[in-house]
Amino acid sequence: MSIRPVKRLIKSKPTLEGAGVHLRRAFGFGTTHEFDPFLLLDDFRNDVPEDYLAGFPWHPHRGIETITYVLAGTVEHGDSMGNQGAIAAGDVQWMTAGSGIIHQEMPKGDETGRMHGFQLWANLPADKKMTDPRYQEIKTRDIPEVTDDDGTHVRIVCGNFWGKTGPVDGIATDPTYLDVSVPPGKRKTLPVEVTRHAFAYVFAGDGKFCNASGPLAVPTESVGWIDTKPPADAENRSLVVFDRGDEVAVQAGEDGIRFLLVSGKPLEEPVAWYGPIVMNTQEQLRQAFQELEKGTFLKK
């Protein structure tokens, strides 16, 4: 078994999106090669309603899937296929835009004003770019959870893990999407298939992600081993990008650590991306925006 070294440790950056929603972006709208098949991860945790209530009014998508995971508050969804609904704490919305969809996402806080959650974009392979749009709404009660002997707790949104299978299915890039909590002071290794790109996003507590050489040999940048530094602490709003291996190892801090652990098989295809539309060529991108202007964008 080989433990994945840390390739990079990144703090998410404040960003404005939608109609003026204040959020933090872990990655996206830059080079996406090391995250392939994923394109973007937004952390929209916010306790100030004025900073998120304007939401994400009607807008198009094509060529991707969007995965929304809510921790607190609700997100109301409506789309051009007639789907309407709201996802609340612990729920997941997995939307396959495929050939094209127009939708809106309007966040509402809980009784204390908190609106907490994440949105991940996954690319679609070239032969699935123009697939029929699809919408999956998964309630928290339908997401399997497993607790190990040492108290490590995992919610399995998508993929197979520790003998359980997540409820989201039929996803082109066969991703694994986990919500992992490791108790204070515990060291835990978690399996990640070796052929996948993988990252963790810390959103509570802190900890150190380690490699096979022991806890003092973790590179936090893409540098040679001679420049290896002691592991940097991965705290709230930290993105941890892993190199190759078949396990991830983490040492939880004194308050424990909670993080998303996401992995997927890289597509290794060209990416032509502008705003909410992601295709393989500039010509396909131009065609999509021309269809938007002509009113022929929606195929279903």
C-alpha positions as CSV (number, residue, x, y, z in Angstrom):
1,M,0.0,0.0,0.0
2,S,1.3,3.4,-0.8
3,I,0.1,6.6,0.9
4,R,-0.5,9.6,-1.3
5,P,1.9,12.5,-0.7
6,V,0.5,16.0,-0.5
7,K,1.1,17.8,-3.8
8,R,-0.3,21.2,-2.8
9,L,-2.0,22.8,0.1
10,I,-4.2,25.8,-0.9
11,K,-6.5,28.2,1.0
12,S,-9.8,28.8,-0.7
13,K,-10.2,32.4,-2.0
14,P,-13.1,34.9,-1.5
15,T,-15.2,35.2,-4.7
16,L,-18.5,36.8,-5.8
17,E,-20.8,34.7,-7.9
18,G,-24.4,34.6,-9.1
19,A,-26.3,37.8,-8.3
20,G,-23.8,38.7,-5.6
21,V,-23.3,35.7,-3.4
22,H,-20.2,35.8,-1.2
23,L,-18.4,32.5,-1.3
24,R,-14.9,31.0,-1.3
25,R,-13.5,29.1,-4.2
26,A,-11.1,26.2,-3.6
27,F,-10.3,25.8,-7.3
28,G,-11.8,26.6,-10.7
29,F,-11.6,28.8,-13.8
30,G,-7.9,28.1,-14.1
31,T,-5.8,25.1,-15.0
32,T,-7.9,22.1,-14.1
33,H,-5.5,19.3,-15.2
34,E,-4.6,18.1,-11.7
35,F,-8.3,18.0,-10.7
36,D,-9.5,16.3,-13.8
37,P,-12.4,15.3,-14.1
38,F,-13.4,18.0,-11.7
39,L,-13.6,21.6,-12.7
40,L,-14.5,23.8,-9.7
41,L,-15.3,23.6,-6.0
42,D,-17.1,26.4,-4.2
43,D,-17.6,26.7,-0.4
44,F,-20.7,28.8,0.1
45,R,-20.8,28.7,3.9
46,N,-22.1,32.1,5.1
47,D,-23.8,33.4,8.2
48,V,-24.9,36.8,6.8
49,P,-28.1,36.5,4.8
50,E,-27.4,39.7,2.9
51,D,-24.4,38.0,1.5
52,Y,-26.2,35.1,-0.1
53,L,-30.0,35.7,-0.5
54,A,-29.6,37.2,-4.0
55,G,-28.7,33.6,-5.0
56,F,-28.1,32.2,-8.5
57,P,-31.0,33.3,-10.7
58,W,-31.8,31.6,-14.0
59,H,-28.7,30.6,-15.9
60,P,-27.6,27.9,-18.5
61,H,-25.3,25.0,-18.2
62,R,-24.0,22.5,-20.8
63,G,-21.4,19.8,-20.8
64,I,-21.0,19.3,-17.0
65,E,-22.6,18.0,-13.8
66,T,-23.1,20.1,-10.7
67,I,-23.1,18.6,-7.3
68,T,-24.6,20.6,-4.4
69,Y,-24.2,19.4,-0.8
70,V,-26.0,21.3,1.9
71,L,-24.9,21.4,5.6
72,A,-27.2,24.1,6.9
73,G,-30.1,26.1,5.5
74,T,-31.9,25.2,2.2
75,V,-31.3,25.7,-1.5
76,E,-34.5,25.9,-3.7
77,H,-34.0,24.6,-7.2
78,G,-36.1,25.1,-10.4
79,D,-35.1,24.1,-14.0
80,S,-36.2,24.1,-17.6
81,M,-37.3,20.4,-17.3
82,G,-39.9,21.4,-14.8
83,N,-38.0,20.1,-11.7
84,Q,-38.7,22.0,-8.5
85,G,-37.5,21.2,-5.0
86,A,-35.5,22.2,-2.0
87,I,-32.5,20.5,-0.5
88,A,-31.8,21.0,3.2
89,A,-29.1,20.0,5.7
90,G,-27.5,16.8,4.7
91,D,-29.2,16.6,1.3
92,V,-27.5,16.5,-2.1
93,Q,-28.6,17.7,-5.5
94,W,-26.7,16.1,-8.5
95,M,-27.6,17.8,-11.8
96,T,-26.4,16.5,-15.1
97,A,-26.6,19.4,-17.5
98,G,-25.7,17.3,-20.6
99,S,-27.0,18.9,-23.8
100,G,-28.3,21.9,-21.9
101,I,-30.4,23.1,-19.0
102,I,-31.5,26.4,-17.6
103,H,-31.9,26.5,-13.9
104,Q,-31.8,28.6,-10.7
105,E,-30.6,28.0,-7.2
106,M,-31.8,30.2,-4.4
107,P,-30.3,29.8,-1.0
108,K,-32.2,30.4,2.2
109,G,-30.7,30.4,5.7
110,D,-31.7,28.3,8.7
111,E,-33.4,29.9,11.8
112,T,-30.0,31.5,12.8
113,G,-29.3,32.8,9.3
114,R,-26.7,30.1,8.4
115,M,-26.4,29.0,4.8
116,H,-23.7,26.3,4.6
117,G,-22.8,24.0,1.7
118,F,-20.6,23.2,-1.3
119,Q,-20.9,23.0,-5.0
120,L,-18.6,20.8,-7.1
121,W,-18.5,20.8,-10.9
122,A,-17.6,17.5,-12.7
123,N,-16.8,17.5,-16.4
124,L,-18.6,15.2,-18.8
125,P,-16.6,13.1,-21.3
126,A,-16.8,14.1,-24.9
127,D,-19.3,11.3,-25.8
128,K,-21.6,12.4,-23.0
129,K,-21.5,16.2,-23.5
130,M,-24.8,16.2,-25.3
131,T,-26.5,13.5,-23.2
132,D,-30.1,14.2,-21.9
133,P,-30.2,16.4,-18.8
134,R,-30.9,14.7,-15.5
135,Y,-31.7,15.8,-12.0
136,Q,-31.2,13.7,-8.8
137,E,-32.3,15.0,-5.4
138,I,-31.0,12.8,-2.6
139,K,-32.4,13.3,1.0
140,T,-30.1,13.0,4.0
141,R,-31.9,9.8,5.2
142,D,-30.9,8.0,2.0
143,I,-27.1,8.7,2.3
144,P,-25.4,5.8,3.9
145,E,-23.1,6.4,6.9
146,V,-20.5,4.2,8.5
147,T,-18.5,4.6,11.7
148,D,-15.3,2.7,12.2
149,D,-14.1,1.3,15.5
150,D,-11.9,4.4,16.3
151,G,-14.9,6.7,15.8
152,T,-14.1,7.8,12.2
153,H,-17.4,8.6,10.6
154,V,-18.0,8.7,6.8
155,R,-21.1,9.8,4.8
156,I,-21.0,8.2,1.3
157,V,-22.7,10.5,-1.2
158,C,-21.4,8.8,-4.3
159,G,-19.2,5.7,-5.0
160,N,-18.2,2.6,-3.0
161,F,-16.5,2.9,0.4
162,W,-16.1,0.5,3.4
163,G,-18.7,-1.8,1.9
164,K,-21.4,0.8,1.4
165,T,-22.5,2.4,-1.9
166,G,-23.7,6.0,-2.2
167,P,-27.2,6.7,-3.6
168,V,-26.1,8.9,-6.6
169,D,-25.7,6.6,-9.6
170,G,-25.1,6.7,-13.4
171,I,-22.4,9.3,-13.2
172,A,-20.0,9.3,-16.2
173,T,-16.8,9.9,-14.4
174,D,-17.5,7.3,-11.7
175,P,-16.5,9.7,-8.8
176,T,-16.3,9.0,-5.1
177,Y,-17.6,11.8,-2.9
178,L,-17.2,11.3,0.9
179,D,-17.8,13.5,4.0
180,V,-15.2,12.3,6.5
181,S,-15.0,13.1,10.3
182,V,-11.9,11.8,12.2
183,P,-12.0,12.1,16.0
184,P,-9.4,14.3,17.9
185,G,-5.9,12.9,17.9
186,K,-6.6,9.9,15.7
187,R,-4.6,8.9,12.7
188,K,-6.6,7.4,9.9
189,T,-5.8,5.9,6.5
190,L,-8.5,5.9,3.8
191,P,-8.4,4.0,0.5
192,V,-8.4,5.9,-2.7
193,E,-8.1,4.0,-6.0
194,V,-4.7,4.6,-7.5
195,T,-5.8,5.6,-11.0
196,R,-7.9,8.5,-9.7
197,H,-7.1,12.2,-9.1
198,A,-8.0,13.0,-5.5
199,F,-8.4,16.0,-3.2
200,A,-9.6,16.8,0.3
201,Y,-11.3,20.0,1.4
202,V,-11.2,20.7,5.2
203,F,-14.3,22.4,6.7
204,A,-14.0,21.8,10.4
205,G,-11.2,21.3,12.8
206,D,-7.7,20.7,11.5
207,G,-5.1,18.0,10.9
208,K,-2.0,16.9,9.0
209,F,-2.1,14.8,5.9
210,C,0.9,12.4,5.9
211,N,2.8,10.2,3.5
212,A,4.5,6.8,3.6
213,S,7.8,8.2,4.9
214,G,6.2,9.3,8.1
215,P,4.6,12.5,9.4
216,L,7.7,14.8,8.6
217,A,7.9,14.1,4.9
218,V,5.0,15.9,3.2
219,P,5.7,18.3,0.4
220,T,3.2,21.1,0.3
221,E,4.2,22.2,-3.2
222,S,5.2,20.4,-6.4
223,V,8.9,20.3,-5.5
224,G,11.7,17.7,-5.3
225,W,12.0,15.5,-2.2
226,I,15.1,17.3,-1.3
227,D,13.0,20.3,-0.5
228,T,10.5,18.4,1.6
229,K,9.2,20.4,4.6
230,P,7.3,19.2,7.7
231,P,3.6,18.9,7.0
232,A,1.6,22.1,7.0
233,D,-1.5,22.1,9.1
234,A,-4.6,21.7,7.0
235,E,-7.3,23.8,8.7
236,N,-10.7,25.1,7.9
237,R,-11.1,26.1,4.2
238,S,-7.9,24.3,3.2
239,L,-7.8,22.3,-0.1
240,V,-5.3,19.4,-0.1
241,V,-4.3,18.1,-3.5
242,F,-2.8,14.6,-3.5
243,D,-0.3,12.9,-5.7
244,R,-0.5,9.2,-6.7
245,G,-1.0,6.3,-4.3
246,D,-3.8,4.1,-3.1
247,E,-4.4,5.6,0.4
248,V,-4.7,8.9,2.1
249,A,-3.4,9.3,5.7
250,V,-4.5,12.0,8.1
251,Q,-3.6,12.9,11.7
252,A,-6.5,14.7,13.3
253,G,-5.8,17.8,15.5
254,E,-7.1,18.3,19.0
255,D,-10.6,19.2,17.8
256,G,-10.7,16.5,15.3
257,I,-11.1,17.1,11.5
258,R,-13.9,17.0,9.0
259,F,-13.3,17.1,5.3
260,L,-14.7,16.2,1.9
261,L,-12.7,13.5,0.2
262,V,-13.4,13.5,-3.6
263,S,-11.8,11.4,-6.3
264,G,-12.5,10.6,-9.9
265,K,-11.0,9.0,-13.0
266,P,-9.3,11.7,-15.2
267,L,-10.8,12.2,-18.6
268,E,-7.6,13.5,-20.2
269,E,-9.6,15.4,-22.8
270,P,-9.3,19.0,-24.0
271,V,-11.4,21.6,-22.1
272,A,-13.0,24.6,-23.7
273,W,-14.7,26.6,-20.9
274,Y,-16.5,29.9,-20.7
275,G,-18.7,30.7,-17.7
276,P,-21.3,27.9,-17.2
277,I,-20.6,26.0,-20.4
278,V,-17.8,23.5,-20.7
279,M,-17.1,21.7,-24.0
280,N,-14.0,20.2,-25.8
281,T,-13.4,22.7,-28.6
282,Q,-13.8,26.5,-29.1
283,E,-16.1,25.8,-32.0
284,Q,-18.5,23.8,-29.7
285,L,-18.4,26.6,-27.2
286,R,-19.3,29.2,-29.9
287,Q,-22.1,27.0,-31.1
288,A,-23.5,26.8,-27.6
289,F,-23.6,30.5,-27.1
290,Q,-25.1,31.0,-30.6
291,E,-27.9,28.6,-29.7
292,L,-28.5,30.6,-26.5
293,E,-28.9,33.7,-28.5
294,K,-31.2,32.0,-31.1
295,G,-33.3,30.3,-28.5
296,T,-32.3,26.8,-29.6
297,F,-30.1,25.9,-26.7
298,L,-32.5,23.5,-25.0
299,K,-32.7,20.1,-26.6
300,K,-35.1,18.5,-24.1
